[in-house]
Amino acid sequence: METTMRTTAIGIAAAAFLLTAGCTNLGKTEQGALSGGAIGAGVGAVAGAVTAGSPTTGAVIGGAVGAAAGAYIGCQREGKCKK
């Protein structure tokens, strides 16, 4: 279990680094969606593993929620979202 958690954490960290490294030409909305999705997937995977659930399911749900939240926050920062 510990090896699986470590491997998952390293994979998520590497994916987050690669995603955020490619964000230089993106707007705040897109950056927020990518960053939020990566962070959400990481948190969801860890939560799924810790609660004896499925890390994969946790990553998918966390990634979707994180991407939506990140996109909304980025949109607000750009001032493009309707109030």
C-alpha positions in Angstrom: 0.0 0.0 0.0 2.8 2.4 0.9 4.6 1.8 -2.4 1.4 2.4 -4.3 0.8 5.7 -2.5 4.4 6.8 -3.1 4.2 5.9 -6.8 0.8 7.7 -7.1 2.2 10.8 -5.4 5.3 10.9 -7.6 3.1 10.4 -10.7 0.7 13.2 -9.7 3.6 15.6 -8.9 5.2 14.9 -12.2 2.0 15.4 -14.1 1.3 18.7 -12.2 4.7 20.0 -13.0 4.4 19.1 -16.7 0.9 20.7 -16.9 1.9 23.9 -15.2 5.2 24.2 -17.2 3.1 24.3 -20.4 0.9 27.1 -19.2 3.0 30.0 -20.2 0.9 31.1 -23.2 -2.5 30.4 -21.7 -4.9 32.8 -20.2 -5.9 32.8 -16.5 -9.0 30.7 -17.2 -7.1 28.0 -19.0 -4.3 28.0 -16.4 -6.8 27.8 -13.6 -8.5 24.8 -15.2 -5.3 22.9 -15.7 -3.9 23.7 -12.3 -7.1 23.1 -10.6 -7.6 19.8 -12.4 -4.1 18.6 -11.5 -4.4 19.6 -7.9 -7.9 18.2 -7.7 -6.8 14.9 -9.2 -3.9 14.7 -6.7 -6.1 15.4 -3.7 -8.8 13.1 -5.0 -6.4 10.2 -5.5 -4.9 10.6 -2.1 -8.4 10.9 -0.5 -9.6 7.8 -2.4 -6.6 5.8 -1.2 -6.8 6.9 2.4 -10.5 6.2 2.7 -10.1 2.7 1.4 -11.9 3.7 -1.8 -10.5 3.8 -5.3 -7.6 6.3 -6.0 -8.6 6.3 -9.7 -12.2 7.3 -8.9 -11.0 9.9 -6.5 -8.6 11.3 -9.1 -11.3 11.5 -11.7 -13.9 13.2 -9.5 -11.3 15.5 -7.9 -9.8 16.4 -11.3 -13.2 17.3 -12.7 -14.2 19.4 -9.6 -10.8 21.0 -9.5 -10.8 21.9 -13.2 -14.2 23.5 -12.9 -13.3 25.5 -9.8 -10.0 26.5 -11.3 -11.6 27.7 -14.6 -14.2 29.7 -12.7 -11.6 31.4 -10.5 -9.4 32.1 -13.6 -12.4 33.5 -15.4 -13.2 35.8 -12.4 -9.5 37.0 -12.3 -9.7 37.9 -16.0 -13.1 39.6 -15.5 -14.7 37.7 -18.3 -17.4 35.8 -16.3 -20.9 37.1 -16.1 -22.0 38.0 -12.7 
